[in-house]
Amino acid sequence: MDHFFIKLLLLEESAIIGVAILLMVVGGLLAARIFDVGVAFRRVTYLWWIAGLYLLLMLSQFGWSAVPAAADAGLLSALVIMLLGTFALFGAGIYYGSAARSNDIGGDTSRAWLGFVPFANLWLIFSGRKDVIPSRAPRSKVARWVLDPMLVIGALFIVAFSQGVEEVLEDTPAYDVADSQALVDLINQSQTLEESFEMEAEASGSQVPIRIDDITTLTDIRADGRTLHMRYDIAQQISGFRPGFEATLAIQFCDPEMFAADLGRGGTIAIEYYGPDGRLIQGYEITQSDCNA
């Protein structure tokens, strides 16, 4: 089962987002079958409910940082199931809160589906009670004009804080594969060498050009079967590199955090350096034999 979840984790970001949305919908559908929602949420209660769910979902995603440790402990599948389950629980919570808000508006849960539609869920927040619904006991002016506004401000603060947490999650890598040899082994077993190089080319290719030092820039990276090609442009004209430069490259690319696993499976890293005039200065091919030297 670990291999299945590894393939899931290696999906593109858009595909993973799609899986998360699907799980939310499934969670909502299951909640609709399981829960008989009889409570009614006022506007401010519904706002706090949604804000709280959003915050809990964002905080739960920090659990992805435990993937390397879970892989080492043999608990990767359990962790991934738990973290993916948070999206289904979020969907169930959205349904429950929306159904409760629908009860307050019209006396039934028929409008609960609006909670899953962006912007349409605002109708649940701002819509008033229908005349056919028995009115609640009158609330004091202090509750209406002091307490409720304070609660709304508090809920909006929670939403803003949750968005800040989301930005941190987006800007911070969830985990480093190199932190767990078990995770590296699972990834290697779950994809071919060609797939590994294709993924690396796509990931790094989206970031080029990448400045390496004052005169060296990675300008192109592409996969060709069992070979990963890298092109570096040198900003000044040189005749060549020192004799031990290839050994230095081997140390760099044979590092476990770089391409040691792929080279160990028969891969080749082809590196070419070009001068400012576009002419090839020097080319190198790093293989497992260079790592063993």
PENORSUL-V347778 format. One line per field, one symbol per residue. psi: psi as a letter, one per 20 degrees, with the letter a starting at -180 (. if undefined). burial: 1 if it has 9 or more other C-alpha atoms within 8 Angstrom, else 0. Layout:
# PENORSUL-V347778
psi->???
burial->???
This chain:
# PENORSUL-V347778
psi->hhhghghghiqqghhhgggggghggggggghhhgpnoirpprghggghggggggghgghhiihhijgghhghikkggggggghhhhhghghhhgggghghhhghgjjrjhjhhhiiophhihhhgiqrqqhippqrpqqqhgggiggghhhgggghggggghhggghghhipphrohiiohhggggghhiqrgghghggghgghhiiqqopgahippoiqpqpndjpoppppppiqpqharqhjhhhghgggiiqhidkgghhhjjrpoopppqrijjqpgqqqopahhhhi.
burial->00101110000000010001101111111111000000011011011111111110110111010011011100111011001111111111111111111111110110111111000110111000000010000000001101111011001101101100110010000010110111110111011011011101110110010000001111111110011111111100000000000000111011100011111001111111111100011110011101100
